[in-house]
Amino acid sequence: MHVVGIDGHKKTHTLVAVDPLGRRVSEVTVAATPAGHAQAIKWFTQFGRVLLAIEDCRHLTRRFEADLLVAGHEVVRVHTRLMAGARRSARERGKSDPIDAEAVARVALREPDLPRASLAGPARDVKLLADHRRRLVRSRTAAANKLRWFLHEIDPELPVPSRGLRRLCVFDALAAALADHAGVVVEIARDLVVECRRLTEQINALEARLRKLVEVLAPSLLAIPGCGVLSAAVLIGETAGANRFKSKDAYARFTGTAPIPVWSSNKIRVRLNRGGNRAINHALHMIAVTQVRRGGEGADYFAKQLARGKTPKEAVRLLRRRISDRVFRALLADEGAAQPTTAPSDLPVRLAA
């Protein structure tokens, strides 16, 4: 079976076909438009059944991936770091779109377990909403920090509760207090109060929408102690389908909870994995901390590790790995119970996160 490597860009996509031995057979460059996508599909059908390998730049290739999947083709994603070794070992030196596409194809030949692209379902909606909420929270934090300094300048004795600039009642009280003052600083402070209130209303609306989605998609995930709606939304959106991982160990490597081996000869050693998906890793850490604080099974496991001589940091890391395995099982159970809800009209333009 031939493999077609795809190097995607904003305006064009370059495709290179290689045979089972990795030798370049043919290449073509098409426009990054629906007509260009149709031209590419027609071009590689000359090779019969092919495996399509595409550089993992979904912000550039999401629509192309969708068109390929709708046409019934198998698509795998190649991370950019895997291409570097393929380029260095190639006979042709330099860097160009055909060279990159050929490197993508050769990586797909040697790596049997590359992630496979799939059409999007509700999980991508959860990811988009969670990411949008995170951006709004950052904007509100920046506006609130500036507002606090202006409020201190206007009236140092004006009471502003800790973490109060996220409650609508506090914004109402600040608006009433600022009505008795005048000046440019006060005008800016009023604008910041309005902005913080608007952002808070948007954040609250997104959280309510996420709650409805998560309660339907992941009841088993929410049943895990310490896992709230926002943590569950991150886990669902960033995982993008637990069934694409062959085991809980593969999922642990993805989440950064599996240690990295650094040993030689007879002494086996491992070190902390600082890679993996950091958003999921953070969500797992917050679940672990919550379990330790609230007591129960997680706290008992934490205490057992401390009794064995582990430091608190090491005990939390072990608990985090334990939670990663449980999250993986919960996601598999929820995905197995879920019914496909993707509308046919959405298929050409929506892809899994």
C-alpha positions, 0 to 999 in steps of 0.5 A: 500500500502506498502512503501519501504524505501531506504538508499543509499550508494556508494557501496550498497543500503539497502531497507526495506519494511513496511506495512501501519501501519509502521511495518517492513515486509522485508529487503534486501541489493543490490549492487549499480550497474545496476544488483543490481538495477534490483535485488531490483526492482524484490524484491519489486514487491512481495508487489504489488504496492509500494511507494518508499521513498529514502533518499535525497542524489542524488550524491549517488542515482541518477542512482538508482532513474532513473532506478526506474522511468524508470521502472514505479515506484513512487519515493519520496525523504526524507530529512535527517533531517526528519529521525532523529525524526523517528529514535528517536521514533523507538523501535530499538535503534542505527543506521544502514542501515536497521534502516535508511531505515526503518526511511525513509519509516516511514517518507514517511507514515506520510508526504503526500507532500514529493518532488517527483523524476522525470527524468531530462530535460533541467533544470538540464543542466542549473543548471550544467552549472550555478554551473560550471560557479560559480566554474570557477568564484571563481577560477578566483577570487583567481588567480586574487587576487594573480596576483594583489599582484605580479603586485604591486611588479613588478611595483606599477605604472602598471595600472590595472583597477578596475574589469579589470582582467575579460577583455581580452583586459586587459590581452593582455596589462598585457602580453605586459607590463610583457614582459619587466621584468624578474625574478621568480615573473614575470614568475609566474605573466605571468602564472597567466595572462594566467590562468585568461585569460583561465578562462575568456574565459571559463566563457564567453562561459558558459554565452553565452551557458546559454543565449541560453538555458534560452531564450528558457526555460524561456522567461516569467522569463526574462521579470521580471524587474531586472532578467538577464540571470544568475539570471534566470539560478539559479532560473530555475536550483535550482527550478527544476520544479515549478509544484512540489510546490502546491502553491506560499506559498510553493515555498516561504518557499522553497526560504526562503522568507516566514517568520517563525511564532514564536507566542503564545496566542493572539500576532502574530509574525514572524521572518526572515527565514534564511533557504530555498534555499540560492542560489535562495534567493540571486538571488531574492535579487539581482532582488529586489535591481536592481528593487529598483535602476532602478525604476518602479513597484518594486521601487514604492512598496519599497517606499510605504513600507517605507511610511508605516514605514518599514525600508529599510531592511524590505521593501526589504524583502517584495519586495523579497517575492513579486518577489518570487510569480511572479517568481513562476507564470513565471516558471509555465507559461514557463513550461506549454509552454515548450515541453519535450526535453529529449531524450529516451537514456538519461532517465536511467541516468538523473534526475531532480536537 
